[in-house]
Amino acid sequence: MYTSPMDITGSDIVGFVGVAFVVGTYFLSQIGRMEVREPLYPALNGVGAIFILFSLMHTFNAASFVIEFFWLGISLVGFIRAMMMRASKTDD
């Protein structure tokens, strides 16, 4: 089904911002401008996943929900690991 630009909702915009976070952080990591082991990378990915999940609450798609759910979980693991690594560096 075609959606015209006039049919874009607030939840769509939140989803687009989430996509920008996820794709943007990945792009920055690939060009060497963002370090994936730093907490900012998984944090932005997690926020992006949350924003996309929010948009999916309004326009549900099962496959997208599943991948974003896992993306959020993996981002949480990465964020916790990054914070633990940062804490161990300050203990030295």
GURO-683884 format. One record per residue (C-alpha): residue in one letter; x, y, z. Coordinates in nm, 4 decimals, always signed. Layout:
<lodos>
+-----+----------+----------+----------+
! res !       px !       py !       pz !
+-----+----------+----------+----------+
!   a !        X !        Y !        Z !
...
+-----+----------+----------+----------+
</lodos>
This chain:
<lodos>
+-----+----------+----------+----------+
! res !       px !       py !       pz !
+-----+----------+----------+----------+
!   m !  +0.0000 !  +0.0000 !  +0.0000 !
!   y !  +0.1324 !  +0.3417 !  -0.0950 !
!   t !  +0.1633 !  +0.6022 !  +0.1774 !
!   s !  +0.1781 !  +0.9617 !  +0.0656 !
!   p !  +0.3961 !  +1.2115 !  +0.2536 !
!   m !  +0.0763 !  +1.3577 !  +0.3985 !
!   d !  +0.0063 !  +1.0256 !  +0.5748 !
!   i !  +0.3262 !  +1.0387 !  +0.7841 !
!   t !  +0.2423 !  +1.0347 !  +1.1558 !
!   g !  +0.4350 !  +1.1386 !  +1.4651 !
!   s !  +0.5145 !  +0.7752 !  +1.5388 !
!   d !  +0.6569 !  +0.7426 !  +1.1860 !
!   i !  +0.8870 !  +1.0368 !  +1.2530 !
!   v !  +1.0039 !  +0.8786 !  +1.5799 !
!   g !  +1.0735 !  +0.5591 !  +1.3846 !
!   f !  +1.2699 !  +0.7505 !  +1.1207 !
!   v !  +1.4825 !  +0.9100 !  +1.3929 !
!   g !  +1.5460 !  +0.5612 !  +1.5317 !
!   v !  +1.6522 !  +0.4386 !  +1.1887 !
!   a !  +1.8865 !  +0.7380 !  +1.1595 !
!   f !  +2.0466 !  +0.6476 !  +1.4945 !
!   v !  +2.0958 !  +0.2808 !  +1.4038 !
!   v !  +2.2164 !  +0.3367 !  +1.0478 !
!   g !  +2.4145 !  +0.6475 !  +1.1384 !
!   t !  +2.6107 !  +0.4788 !  +1.4168 !
!   y !  +2.6835 !  +0.1808 !  +1.1943 !
!   f !  +2.8021 !  +0.4093 !  +0.9146 !
!   l !  +3.0220 !  +0.6095 !  +1.1513 !
!   s !  +3.1765 !  +0.2900 !  +1.2858 !
!   q !  +3.2506 !  +0.1686 !  +0.9330 !
!   i !  +3.4330 !  +0.4881 !  +0.8362 !
!   g !  +3.6293 !  +0.4892 !  +1.1622 !
!   r !  +3.4534 !  +0.7867 !  +1.3202 !
!   m !  +3.2874 !  +0.5948 !  +1.6052 !
!   e !  +3.4440 !  +0.3344 !  +1.8295 !
!   v !  +3.2125 !  +0.0377 !  +1.8811 !
!   r !  +3.3708 !  -0.0476 !  +2.2172 !
!   e !  +3.2723 !  +0.2873 !  +2.3670 !
!   p !  +2.9357 !  +0.3141 !  +2.5474 !
!   l !  +2.7978 !  +0.5726 !  +2.3020 !
!   y !  +2.7763 !  +0.3207 !  +2.0158 !
!   p !  +2.5479 !  +0.0639 !  +2.1844 !
!   a !  +2.3595 !  +0.3423 !  +2.3641 !
!   l !  +2.2616 !  +0.5114 !  +2.0369 !
!   n !  +2.1781 !  +0.1748 !  +1.8819 !
!   g !  +1.9561 !  +0.0921 !  +2.1795 !
!   v !  +1.7790 !  +0.4272 !  +2.1655 !
!   g !  +1.7309 !  +0.3777 !  +1.7924 !
!   a !  +1.5773 !  +0.0348 !  +1.8527 !
!   i !  +1.3447 !  +0.1792 !  +2.1186 !
!   f !  +1.2312 !  +0.4521 !  +1.8796 !
!   i !  +1.1668 !  +0.1984 !  +1.6036 !
!   l !  +0.9776 !  -0.0273 !  +1.8474 !
!   f !  +0.7676 !  +0.2748 !  +1.9448 !
!   s !  +0.6748 !  +0.3341 !  +1.5822 !
!   l !  +0.5924 !  -0.0356 !  +1.5434 !
!   m !  +0.3379 !  -0.0059 !  +1.8253 !
!   h !  +0.1365 !  +0.2141 !  +1.5894 !
!   t !  +0.2021 !  +0.0298 !  +1.2632 !
!   f !  +0.2886 !  -0.3267 !  +1.3621 !
!   n !  +0.5125 !  -0.5525 !  +1.1564 !
!   a !  +0.6061 !  -0.8819 !  +1.3244 !
!   a !  +0.9426 !  -0.9316 !  +1.1520 !
!   s !  +1.0525 !  -0.5750 !  +1.2252 !
!   f !  +0.9412 !  -0.6097 !  +1.5865 !
!   v !  +1.1483 !  -0.9272 !  +1.6320 !
!   i !  +1.4661 !  -0.7826 !  +1.4828 !
!   e !  +1.4344 !  -0.4587 !  +1.6838 !
!   f !  +1.3684 !  -0.6542 !  +2.0035 !
!   f !  +1.6932 !  -0.8466 !  +1.9484 !
!   w !  +1.8754 !  -0.5282 !  +1.8407 !
!   l !  +1.7752 !  -0.3675 !  +2.1704 !
!   g !  +1.8879 !  -0.6717 !  +2.3709 !
!   i !  +2.2235 !  -0.6889 !  +2.1950 !
!   s !  +2.2705 !  -0.3142 !  +2.2430 !
!   l !  +2.2057 !  -0.3534 !  +2.6158 !
!   v !  +2.4691 !  -0.6280 !  +2.6360 !
!   g !  +2.7152 !  -0.4083 !  +2.4454 !
!   f !  +2.6429 !  -0.1074 !  +2.6660 !
!   i !  +2.6910 !  -0.3051 !  +2.9870 !
!   r !  +3.0169 !  -0.4533 !  +2.8549 !
!   a !  +3.1431 !  -0.1095 !  +2.7509 !
!   m !  +3.0611 !  +0.0345 !  +3.0931 !
!   m !  +3.2319 !  -0.2567 !  +3.2682 !
!   m !  +3.5423 !  -0.2135 !  +3.0514 !
!   r !  +3.5441 !  +0.1589 !  +3.1250 !
!   a !  +3.5128 !  +0.0911 !  +3.4989 !
!   s !  +3.7987 !  -0.1631 !  +3.4923 !
!   k !  +4.0220 !  +0.0928 !  +3.3150 !
!   t !  +3.9615 !  +0.3477 !  +3.5897 !
!   d !  +4.0430 !  +0.0859 !  +3.8569 !
!   d !  +4.3936 !  +0.0392 !  +3.7151 !
+-----+----------+----------+----------+
</lodos>
